């Protein structure tokens, strides 16, 4: 079974931001890889944030953003319920992360993703089986270190 990868909004935005240099290249390559492997996951929250930021930061028309969201809606998409909100609040309190980041982690957990691609959370942090990776770090820093391995 292919491991599932959850993509946070910032990674999605960079994939469409041609002015973001290496972040654009890495994000676009990551999304292409997830498309080809059919293992990408998102949440309603990520799609909503993408729509708002695509218009504001990328100056996309609503029609362009609509088409991208329509395309990404073909991925596995988590639709949170009230219990997810309560669990995210608990996670926010336990891990000192923002509520919105906790909702992203909760969605990744609910979709049984093993990897969460984000630059907002701490790379290498494991949240109940979901490992955070930052696609913008050098390759040797994207994966967690083995026990006893020097930093």
C-alpha positions in Angstrom: 0.0 0.0 0.0 1.3 3.4 -0.9 1.9 5.8 2.0 -0.3 8.9 1.9 1.1 12.4 2.0 -0.8 15.4 3.2 0.0 18.8 1.7 -0.3 22.0 3.7 -1.5 25.2 2.1 1.8 26.9 1.9 3.3 24.1 -0.2 0.3 24.3 -2.5 0.7 28.1 -2.9 4.4 27.9 -3.7 3.7 25.4 -6.4 1.8 28.1 -8.3 4.1 31.0 -7.4 6.6 31.3 -10.2 8.4 34.1 -8.4 9.2 31.9 -5.4 12.3 30.5 -7.0 13.5 27.2 -5.4 10.4 26.9 -3.2 8.3 27.0 -6.4 10.4 24.3 -8.1 10.4 22.0 -5.1 6.7 22.4 -4.4 5.8 21.9 -8.1 8.0 18.8 -8.2 6.5 17.4 -5.0 2.9 17.9 -6.2 3.7 16.3 -9.6 5.2 13.3 -7.8 2.2 13.0 -5.5 -0.1 13.2 -8.6 1.8 10.5 -10.4 1.9 8.2 -7.3 -1.8 9.0 -6.5 -1.0 9.5 -2.8 -1.7 13.2 -2.2 -4.2 14.3 0.4 -5.7 17.7 1.4 -8.5 19.0 3.6 -11.4 21.4 3.1 -9.4 23.9 5.1 -6.4 23.7 2.8 -8.6 24.2 -0.3 -10.3 27.2 1.3 -7.0 28.8 2.3 -5.6 28.1 -1.2 -8.6 29.9 -2.8 -8.1 33.0 -0.6 -4.3 33.1 -0.9 -4.3 32.4 -4.7 -6.4 35.5 -5.2 -4.5 37.7 -2.7 -0.9 36.6 -3.1 -0.8 35.1 -6.5 -3.3 37.5 -8.1 -5.2 34.5 -9.7 -8.7 35.1 -10.9 -11.5 33.3 -9.1 -12.0 31.3 -12.2 -8.3 30.1 -12.3 -8.4 29.3 -8.6 -11.7 27.4 -9.1 -10.1 25.2 -11.7 -7.2 24.4 -9.5 -9.4 23.5 -6.6 -11.6 21.4 -8.9 -8.5 19.5 -9.9 -7.2 19.0 -6.3 -10.7 17.9 -5.2 -9.8 14.6 -7.0 -7.3 13.9 -4.2 -8.4 12.4 -1.0 -9.9 15.3 0.9 -10.7 15.4 4.6 -14.0 17.0 5.7 -13.7 17.8 9.4 -16.5 17.3 11.8 -17.1 18.7 15.4 -15.0 15.9 17.0 -12.0 16.9 14.7 -12.3 20.4 16.0 -12.3 19.2 19.6 -9.3 17.0 19.0 -7.5 19.9 17.3 -8.1 22.1 20.3 -6.5 19.3 22.5 -3.6 19.1 20.1 -3.2 22.9 20.2 -3.0 22.8 24.0 -0.7 19.8 24.2 1.8 20.8 21.5 1.6 24.6 21.5 0.7 24.9 17.8 -1.8 27.2 16.3 -5.4 25.9 16.1 -5.2 26.0 12.3 -2.0 24.0 12.2 -3.6 21.5 14.7 -6.5 21.2 12.3 -4.1 20.4 9.4 -2.4 17.7 11.6 -5.8 16.3 12.6 -6.9 16.1 9.0 -3.6 14.3 8.1 -4.2 11.8 11.0 -7.8 11.2 9.9 -6.7 10.4 6.4 -4.0 8.1 7.8 -1.2 10.0 6.2 2.3 9.1 7.2 3.8 12.4 5.9 2.7 16.0 6.3 4.5 18.5 4.0 4.6 21.9 5.6 6.9 24.8 6.3 4.8 26.0 9.2 5.3 23.0 11.5 8.6 21.7 12.9 10.3 19.3 10.4 10.9 15.9 12.0 8.1 16.3 14.6 5.8 13.3 14.8 2.1 13.9 15.7 0.5 10.6 16.5 2.0 8.8 13.5 2.1 11.8 11.1 5.7 12.9 10.4 6.2 16.6 9.4 8.6 17.2 6.5 9.6 20.6 5.1 10.2 20.3 1.4 12.3 23.5 1.4 15.0 22.2 3.7 18.1 20.6 2.3 17.5 16.9 1.6 19.6 15.7 4.5 17.4 17.8 6.9 14.0 16.7 5.6 14.2 13.2 7.2 14.4 12.6 10.9 17.7 11.5 12.3 18.3 8.0 13.5 18.7 7.6 17.3 22.3 8.4 18.2 23.1 10.1 14.9 24.8 13.5 15.3 22.8 16.6 14.4 
